[in-house]
Amino acid sequence: MEPYVLPFQQITNQMVAQVGGKNASLGEMVTHLGAQGVQVPDGFAVTTAAYRTFLQQNQLEAAIRQALAPLNTTTYANLSTVGAQIRALIRQAPLPEAITTAIRSAYQTLCQTSQPPIQVAVRSSATAEDLATASFAGQHESFLNVRSETELLEACRSCYASLFTDRAIKYRNDNGFDHLAVALSVGVQRMVRSDLASSGVCFTVDPDSGHTGVMLITGSWGLGENVVLGSVNPDEYYVFKPAIGQRNAVVTRRVGEKSVTMVYATAPGEHHTVNTPTPPERRKLLVLTDDEVNKLAGWAQRIETHYGKPMDIEWAKDGIDQGLYVVQARPVTALADTRLTTLCDYQLNETGPELCRGNGIGHRIVTGTARIVLSPGDVPADLSRADILITDITTPDWDPILKKVSAIVTNRGGRTSHAAIVAREIGALAVVGTTNATHVIQEGDRITVSCVDAQAGIVYAGELDWTEHRTDLTNLPKPQTPCMLILADPGQALRLSQLPSAGVGLFRMEFSITNDIGIHPLALVNYPHLPDPEAVRQIAELTDGYVDKEAFFVDKLTQSVGLVAAAFYPRPVIVRFSDFKTNEYANLLGGRSFEPAEENPMLGWRGASRYYDPRYQEGFRLECEAMRRVRNDLGLTNLRLMIPFCRTVAEGRAVLDIMRRYGLRQHENDLQVYVMAEIPSNVIRARDFAGIFDGFSIGSNDLTQLTLGVDRDSSTVQGLFNENDPAVRDLIAMLLSTAHQTGTPVGICGQGPSDNPDFAAFLIREGIGSLSFNPDAFLRGVAAVGKAEAQLDAQTIGF
């Protein structure tokens, strides 16, 4: 006779039929990964043999089939009635004595091997669950803080009943599973005292882009149900997988709101767990240190390697022994297709009032009618794909409802929450964690949901115009000349890195400073001794948690640039140091105290001339420190640096000297430093510039401006601005000729090749080393380069 109970130490992943997917995975980790340091709380499984014996001895199989017979599988109008009837049958049936005895004995053994007081988590583990093809995420019940044998036995029977929740019945129908062919095991696991610490989820790949070079770890205070269900907006950490085990692999950290903390109930008559408000000062703290994130990441990488597939892992930290534990692991069931045979690009053609924003799931845009639904029982009968569901939070009970709508918008939840996972699995668009969607959106409003702005999802008022463009990548040419990207938004890096590019030819640092920092670096260096008290107040508010205000700038810039370098690793990423003009620097918070008023900022104090100048040198020090951390601390040596608007060779030497002083020594750790070729002096003295820099990047916008004497910002003479002008072409040809003689790489990162295929063809003929295109023009650019190379080959061989 098959045993009714098995300890985790006797379970492997080949025993799904006996213990279900969840317990099989736990046993597999205990059996095979415990020796590698992965800590899994001890426990046991009540086997599927016990479940089948329970059904047989209570003669429930025939009764369940009879109850399922009238189920309307088209409209599911009677689903709640059918489900309630079956659950009642199970809850009223007694557990056979042999099963009760086996469970009591295993529980007593677990109590002997664990530190008292003993609480356990009781989780359903179905035989068609946590599979690579069907997650059944949240379909069946779990019970936390179970504190006695009596509670444990009742929880086991409740798990059996949860096999027939409304959502589980519908999910099995949708996925073609026979209801009685699926059996249920129950996992009983020592509770980690994360109510006194923290818990969360780890995806071993980026769940939105499918990028395999990073993993995403999320966490919140208290028990992990809040993160799994999306009851909180958690902290988020991106980890660079190639660096795991070698150095600090944490690339980015984002503090989530973490508004509530789930803890064990203590008062008599209370439910097993309760949510309590998180104190404001605790919400601002990260739940994990970098050391803890690195430890979890190391375990997650071992789990992923062992299973040979991307994994969705739940973790918990014990507030008593301070240990970290893995409490669950399952294959990821819904990921973006990294093969990219077809690229779908969406673009808003107009803007409207922004109602709210949160974490965006799915790179698409939809327009529809807002339907405010606060509970599954309030769903209107006419809900359809033309509607957008607006709610506070979704739980597994919502699954049948989510499949009816075109998009989901929630107040609460992170990118690893239930709503996000289900949205990916069913291909729906979602914006989760807006905090206020149900307050700012009205029932019946026409709204537009856009998730094309980096990782942010935005809800706009009104029915905005947008377009979809599909590109078949299977026939895209593969030119010999490397085609790279011009990148402005770090949040787009993971998605755009899936394009067939040779890397990033230009990432403008000033976009990170504007979007992620917003404060003038010298205002942070000189804080709090600024002449503007209001600026001091705002800086204190924005940098709350940073005693050292300079560290705020360095940390934010390190994370922003680091994410881009990690996304494209090992392909090169060329980052241009800040190239704000004085009027643009002045618009940063606190900036007016440090910036002179210039008549023509375009030709003034910008680029290289700032970096060695005592008036900005301390700001450049912060930029250098961030780049040093990305390369040396994170190990992202694919990062190359570029100096903009370098007027003279002497100026170039001065900048390289100051970079060395701040820890960026050219050629050390393979550091390459490029210079923008955007001033005629760069071309005229190209041989001398090539003697001190490792490469050129042609900035065709400024080069055109300074060659033709046309202010590129002036609408009056805009008609004269032409990057394809013969004079501009002559200068580029001169640069390329000199560079070929000196063996110096030359690329181009201006707007010209993106807008004009003829200009791209000219560059190919002249022997350009690489071309960089804006993301929206990348595919057209690749096609233009391929065509130009084909024409050049045809001419070469005499056709």
CORURCOR-V10480 format. One record per residue. RES is the residue in one small letter. PSI is psi in whole degrees, -180 to 180 (* if undefined). OMEGA is omega in degrees with one decimal (none if undefined). Layout:
res: (RES:RES)
psi: (PSI:PSI)
omega: (OMEGA:OMEGA)
This chain:
res: (m:e:p:y:v:l:p:f:q:q:i:t:n:q:m:v:a:q:v:g:g:k:n:a:s:l:g:e:m:v:t:h:l:g:a:q:g:v:q:v:p:d:g:f:a:v:t:t:a:a:y:r:t:f:l:q:q:n:q:l:e:a:a:i:r:q:a:l:a:p:l:n:t:t:t:y:a:n:l:s:t:v:g:a:q:i:r:a:l:i:r:q:a:p:l:p:e:a:i:t:t:a:i:r:s:a:y:q:t:l:c:q:t:s:q:p:p:i:q:v:a:v:r:s:s:a:t:a:e:d:l:a:t:a:s:f:a:g:q:h:e:s:f:l:n:v:r:s:e:t:e:l:l:e:a:c:r:s:c:y:a:s:l:f:t:d:r:a:i:k:y:r:n:d:n:g:f:d:h:l:a:v:a:l:s:v:g:v:q:r:m:v:r:s:d:l:a:s:s:g:v:c:f:t:v:d:p:d:s:g:h:t:g:v:m:l:i:t:g:s:w:g:l:g:e:n:v:v:l:g:s:v:n:p:d:e:y:y:v:f:k:p:a:i:g:q:r:n:a:v:v:t:r:r:v:g:e:k:s:v:t:m:v:y:a:t:a:p:g:e:h:h:t:v:n:t:p:t:p:p:e:r:r:k:l:l:v:l:t:d:d:e:v:n:k:l:a:g:w:a:q:r:i:e:t:h:y:g:k:p:m:d:i:e:w:a:k:d:g:i:d:q:g:l:y:v:v:q:a:r:p:v:t:a:l:a:d:t:r:l:t:t:l:c:d:y:q:l:n:e:t:g:p:e:l:c:r:g:n:g:i:g:h:r:i:v:t:g:t:a:r:i:v:l:s:p:g:d:v:p:a:d:l:s:r:a:d:i:l:i:t:d:i:t:t:p:d:w:d:p:i:l:k:k:v:s:a:i:v:t:n:r:g:g:r:t:s:h:a:a:i:v:a:r:e:i:g:a:l:a:v:v:g:t:t:n:a:t:h:v:i:q:e:g:d:r:i:t:v:s:c:v:d:a:q:a:g:i:v:y:a:g:e:l:d:w:t:e:h:r:t:d:l:t:n:l:p:k:p:q:t:p:c:m:l:i:l:a:d:p:g:q:a:l:r:l:s:q:l:p:s:a:g:v:g:l:f:r:m:e:f:s:i:t:n:d:i:g:i:h:p:l:a:l:v:n:y:p:h:l:p:d:p:e:a:v:r:q:i:a:e:l:t:d:g:y:v:d:k:e:a:f:f:v:d:k:l:t:q:s:v:g:l:v:a:a:a:f:y:p:r:p:v:i:v:r:f:s:d:f:k:t:n:e:y:a:n:l:l:g:g:r:s:f:e:p:a:e:e:n:p:m:l:g:w:r:g:a:s:r:y:y:d:p:r:y:q:e:g:f:r:l:e:c:e:a:m:r:r:v:r:n:d:l:g:l:t:n:l:r:l:m:i:p:f:c:r:t:v:a:e:g:r:a:v:l:d:i:m:r:r:y:g:l:r:q:h:e:n:d:l:q:v:y:v:m:a:e:i:p:s:n:v:i:r:a:r:d:f:a:g:i:f:d:g:f:s:i:g:s:n:d:l:t:q:l:t:l:g:v:d:r:d:s:s:t:v:q:g:l:f:n:e:n:d:p:a:v:r:d:l:i:a:m:l:l:s:t:a:h:q:t:g:t:p:v:g:i:c:g:q:g:p:s:d:n:p:d:f:a:a:f:l:i:r:e:g:i:g:s:l:s:f:n:p:d:a:f:l:r:g:v:a:a:v:g:k:a:e:a:q:l:d:a:q:t:i:g:f)
psi: (137:143:151:-20:139:131:153:-33:-15:12:140:175:-9:4:32:-39:-27:-34:4:168:-41:-49:-35:-40:-42:-46:-40:-43:-43:-43:-42:-22:-10:-38:-19:10:-6:118:121:129:144:157:-168:165:133:116:168:-22:-37:-42:-46:-36:-41:-45:-45:-48:-23:5:49:-20:-49:-39:-38:-44:-40:-40:-33:-23:-45:6:128:103:7:-54:-18:31:-31:19:-45:-37:-45:-46:-46:-38:-44:-43:-37:-40:-43:-43:-26:-14:137:151:132:148:-39:-38:-44:-44:-43:-41:-44:-44:-44:-38:-43:-38:-42:-39:-34:-28:-1:155:127:156:150:124:147:156:134:117:141:143:93:159:-16:62:149:37:165:-23:-16:118:-30:30:118:11:-31:164:152:151:121:159:42:126:4:168:-40:-46:-38:-46:-40:-37:-38:-45:-35:-34:-43:-43:-34:-11:-16:36:158:-44:-38:-39:-48:-40:-43:-40:-45:-31:7:29:136:129:-40:-5:-20:125:163:130:161:127:132:116:137:131:131:135:57:-9:-23:0:-113:169:170:-155:147:127:128:-1:165:120:-21:-43:-17:8:127:-4:-7:160:153:124:130:155:159:168:145:-164:154:-9:-32:-38:-44:-44:-14:24:-15:159:106:171:152:139:128:133:134:108:-40:-19:-7:130:-9:-35:-179:114:5:114:-47:153:133:126:123:169:-41:54:-28:157:125:127:170:141:143:-29:144:138:-9:159:164:-32:152:153:131:149:135:129:142:-41:-28:-28:-30:-10:143:142:-16:146:166:-38:-41:-39:-43:-38:-48:-41:-39:-43:-45:-39:-38:-39:-45:-43:-42:-43:-19:27:160:141:149:113:135:136:161:146:133:123:-9:-57:-3:15:155:145:148:123:-7:150:134:155:145:130:-17:112:154:147:106:-6:-26:57:-27:132:124:121:136:143:130:130:-6:167:161:-179:131:124:-44:167:157:-154:124:132:117:121:79:178:137:154:139:-170:128:131:113:115:117:-13:154:-28:-11:12:126:149:-26:14:135:-180:-13:-3:157:120:127:122:174:-52:150:147:175:-24:-20:-11:-49:-28:-40:-28:-9:-18:167:-20:160:132:124:156:-40:160:147:-172:-3:14:171:-46:-41:-43:-46:-39:-43:-42:-37:0:23:158:144:144:111:151:35:-21:-28:17:-43:-11:-31:-11:135:148:129:-6:143:124:161:128:121:127:37:-1:87:-133:4:140:134:137:121:150:139:173:93:154:133:160:152:133:122:135:127:114:-8:-27:11:132:155:83:155:-33:124:133:125:178:147:121:133:-35:111:-30:-18:-5:-45:-40:-48:-22:-15:-13:152:60:163:7:-159:116:-20:118:120:114:-31:-24:-38:-41:-42:-49:-36:-16:-62:5:138:132:-35:-25:-31:-39:-39:5:140:15:64:149:-14:104:-34:-38:-39:-44:-46:-39:-41:-38:-44:-30:21:130:-13:108:-43:106:-28:-35:-30:-49:-48:-44:-48:-42:-39:-46:-42:-51:-37:-38:-40:-47:-39:-38:-37:-3:137:11:148:144:115:114:125:128:163:135:40:151:167:-38:-31:-41:-40:-27:-12:152:126:3:-27:-19:-14:-4:130:157:123:144:-37:82:-26:-29:16:-134:88:165:-138:-34:-20:-35:-37:-4:128:-24:-22:-4:-37:-32:-41:-32:-41:-41:-45:-41:-40:-43:-34:-41:-41:-45:-49:-42:-44:-15:19:73:1:-7:124:155:152:139:123:158:59:105:-36:162:-39:-39:-40:-43:-40:-39:-44:-36:-44:-33:-42:-41:-32:21:9:87:120:133:-10:132:35:31:122:137:121:167:141:133:90:4:138:-32:-30:-34:-46:-39:31:-39:-39:-40:-39:-22:-19:-18:160:-10:165:148:116:122:92:-23:-55:-35:-40:-45:-46:-19:-44:-7:35:121:115:-16:-3:123:-22:-41:19:-30:-18:-12:114:106:-15:8:143:-35:-41:-42:-42:-43:-41:-42:-40:-44:-47:-39:-47:-43:-39:-38:-35:-5:32:127:142:126:178:135:20:-178:-25:-55:-28:-34:-24:105:-33:-38:-40:-41:-40:-43:-40:-43:-34:-3:35:144:-32:157:137:135:149:150:-39:-13:4:-49:-40:-38:-43:-42:-41:-40:-43:-43:-43:-40:-39:-43:-41:-40:-40:-42:-37:-38:10:10:*)
omega: (178.6:-179.2:177.6:-178.5:174.7:173.7:-179.2:-176.8:-179.5:-174.1:173.1:-177.9:178.1:-173.1:-179.2:-178.9:-177.9:-172.2:-179.8:-174.6:-176.0:-179.0:177.4:179.5:178.1:178.6:178.3:-179.4:178.5:-175.1:-170.0:-175.2:178.2:179.5:178.1:174.4:-179.5:-176.5:177.7:179.6:-177.8:178.8:-179.9:178.9:167.2:-165.0:176.1:175.8:177.8:179.2:-177.8:175.8:177.8:179.5:-175.3:-175.5:176.8:177.3:-174.7:-174.4:-179.0:-179.6:-179.9:178.4:180.0:178.9:-179.1:-173.1:-177.4:-176.8:176.4:-175.8:175.5:-178.7:-175.8:-177.2:-178.6:-176.4:-176.8:179.3:179.8:-178.8:-179.2:-178.9:-178.6:-179.4:178.3:178.1:-176.9:-177.1:-179.5:-176.4:-179.9:172.5:177.3:-174.7:-178.0:178.7:179.3:-179.7:-179.5:-179.5:179.9:-178.3:-179.5:179.0:179.6:176.6:178.6:178.3:-178.9:-176.2:-178.1:178.4:176.8:-1.5:-175.6:169.5:-179.4:169.9:-179.6:-172.3:174.2:179.6:-176.3:179.7:174.3:-175.1:-179.7:176.2:-180.0:-176.1:-179.6:-174.6:-171.4:-174.5:176.3:-177.1:-176.5:-169.1:169.7:-179.2:-175.7:175.0:174.5:-163.4:-178.6:177.7:-179.4:178.3:-178.6:-179.3:179.5:178.5:178.1:180.0:176.8:175.1:177.0:-179.7:-176.6:173.4:-178.1:166.9:-179.7:-176.4:-178.9:178.1:-178.9:-179.2:179.1:176.4:-178.3:-175.7:172.7:178.4:173.4:-173.9:-176.8:172.8:177.6:178.4:-175.9:170.6:178.9:176.2:177.7:-169.8:177.1:-179.6:170.7:-176.4:177.7:172.7:178.2:-177.6:-173.9:179.4:-179.0:-172.4:173.7:168.6:-176.4:169.2:175.4:-173.0:-176.5:-178.1:-174.0:-177.7:-174.9:-177.2:178.6:169.8:-178.0:176.2:177.3:-178.8:178.1:177.4:174.6:-177.0:-168.8:-177.9:-178.7:179.1:-177.9:-177.5:179.9:179.8:179.7:169.1:-168.4:167.2:178.1:176.9:169.8:-177.9:178.3:-168.9:179.7:-178.4:-177.1:179.5:-178.9:-178.8:174.9:-173.8:-178.2:-177.6:-178.8:174.6:176.5:-180.0:176.2:-176.4:177.1:-169.0:179.5:178.9:178.1:-179.3:174.6:173.3:-179.4:-177.3:178.7:178.0:179.0:173.7:-175.1:178.2:178.2:173.9:177.0:178.6:176.1:177.9:-176.5:-177.9:179.7:178.5:-175.5:-176.7:171.6:-175.1:-178.9:169.8:176.9:178.7:180.0:177.2:179.3:178.2:178.6:-179.7:177.5:176.6:-177.7:179.0:177.6:178.7:179.5:178.8:-178.9:-177.9:178.2:-179.0:176.6:-174.1:174.4:-169.1:173.1:-178.9:177.4:175.8:-179.3:-178.5:178.6:-179.6:178.1:179.8:174.2:-178.2:169.4:-176.2:178.9:175.5:-179.9:174.9:173.4:-173.3:-176.1:179.6:172.6:-179.2:-177.2:179.1:174.9:173.4:175.5:178.1:176.1:-179.6:-177.4:-177.9:172.6:-179.6:176.6:178.3:178.1:178.3:178.4:-179.1:-179.8:176.9:179.4:176.9:-178.9:178.2:-179.9:-176.0:-178.6:174.3:173.6:174.3:-179.7:-179.2:-179.5:175.4:-179.4:-179.3:-174.1:176.0:-179.0:-179.7:-177.8:-175.1:178.4:-176.0:-175.4:177.9:-174.0:179.7:176.7:-174.8:175.1:-175.6:177.2:-177.7:-179.8:-177.2:175.5:173.8:179.3:178.0:-177.3:-170.3:179.6:-177.9:-176.4:-178.6:-178.1:-170.7:-178.0:-179.9:-178.0:176.5:-178.1:173.5:-171.9:175.4:176.0:-175.1:172.9:-178.6:-179.7:-178.2:-179.1:-178.6:-179.0:178.9:178.5:-174.8:-177.3:177.6:178.6:174.7:-179.3:168.4:-175.6:176.7:179.2:-177.5:-171.5:-173.6:-176.5:179.4:-174.8:178.6:-177.8:175.4:177.5:177.9:167.5:-175.8:175.8:178.7:-178.1:176.0:179.7:179.9:-178.7:-179.7:-179.6:169.6:-175.4:175.7:-179.3:173.2:174.7:-178.9:-175.1:178.2:177.9:-178.4:176.3:179.0:179.4:179.7:175.7:-176.5:-176.8:-179.5:-179.9:179.9:177.4:-175.2:177.5:179.2:-178.8:175.7:-174.6:-177.1:165.0:-173.5:178.4:-171.8:179.7:-179.2:178.9:-168.6:-176.5:179.6:-175.7:178.9:178.5:174.7:-178.5:-178.9:177.9:-179.6:-179.7:-179.9:178.2:167.4:-174.5:-176.9:-175.7:177.5:176.1:-179.6:-179.7:-171.4:-173.2:-175.9:175.3:-176.8:176.6:-177.1:-179.3:174.7:177.1:178.2:-174.5:178.8:0.8:-173.3:179.3:-179.4:-176.4:-177.8:179.8:176.6:177.8:179.9:-178.9:178.6:178.3:-179.8:-177.3:-175.2:-179.6:-177.3:178.1:174.3:176.0:-175.1:175.7:-178.8:177.4:180.0:-176.4:-178.8:-177.3:-179.1:176.7:-178.2:-177.7:-179.8:-179.8:178.8:178.7:-179.1:178.7:-178.2:-175.2:-177.9:4.1:178.5:-176.9:173.4:-177.9:-178.7:177.7:174.9:-172.0:179.6:171.6:167.0:-174.6:179.3:178.6:174.8:-177.8:-179.0:173.3:-178.5:-179.4:-172.3:-174.5:178.6:-172.6:-174.3:175.3:174.4:-177.7:178.1:-179.8:-176.4:-179.1:-178.8:-174.7:-172.1:-177.4:174.0:-172.9:-175.6:179.2:-164.2:-179.3:-179.2:179.5:-178.7:179.4:-170.4:179.3:174.5:177.9:176.5:179.7:176.8:-178.9:-178.8:177.9:-179.5:176.5:-179.7:179.8:-175.5:-170.4:-177.1:179.5:178.6:-178.9:-175.4:171.4:178.9:173.1:-175.4:-175.9:-179.1:178.5:171.7:179.5:-168.4:-175.3:176.9:178.7:177.8:177.4:178.6:-179.5:179.8:179.0:178.0:-178.1:175.6:177.6:179.8:-177.0:169.4:178.3:-177.1:-178.3:178.7:173.8:-175.9:176.1:178.4:174.9:179.6:179.8:174.6:174.0:173.5:-173.0:178.1:178.9:178.5:176.8:-179.9:-177.1:-180.0:-174.2:-178.1:-180.0:176.7:178.9:179.5:-177.7:179.8:-175.9:-179.3:176.5:168.5:-175.2:173.4:-170.5:179.6:-179.5:179.6:177.0:179.9:-173.6:175.7:-176.7:-178.2:-177.3:175.6:-174.2:177.8:-176.1:177.0:-177.1:-176.9:-176.3:-179.4:179.4:-177.6:-175.0:-180.0:-179.4:179.7:-179.0:-179.9:178.7:178.1:-179.2:179.2:179.0:178.5:177.3:179.5:-178.5:179.3:179.6:-178.7:177.4:-179.9:-177.6:-178.6:-177.2:178.3:176.4:171.8:176.3:-176.8:177.0:-176.0:-171.1:-178.4:179.4:-173.9:-169.1:178.6:178.9:178.1:176.7:179.5:176.7:-178.8:178.8:-179.7:-178.0:175.2:177.3:-176.6:178.3:176.4:178.3:-175.7:170.4:-176.8:-177.3:179.4:-173.2:-176.0:175.6:179.4:178.3:179.0:179.9:178.9:178.2:178.8:-179.7:178.6:179.1:178.8:179.6:177.3:-179.8:179.5:-177.0:-176.7:169.9:178.3:none)
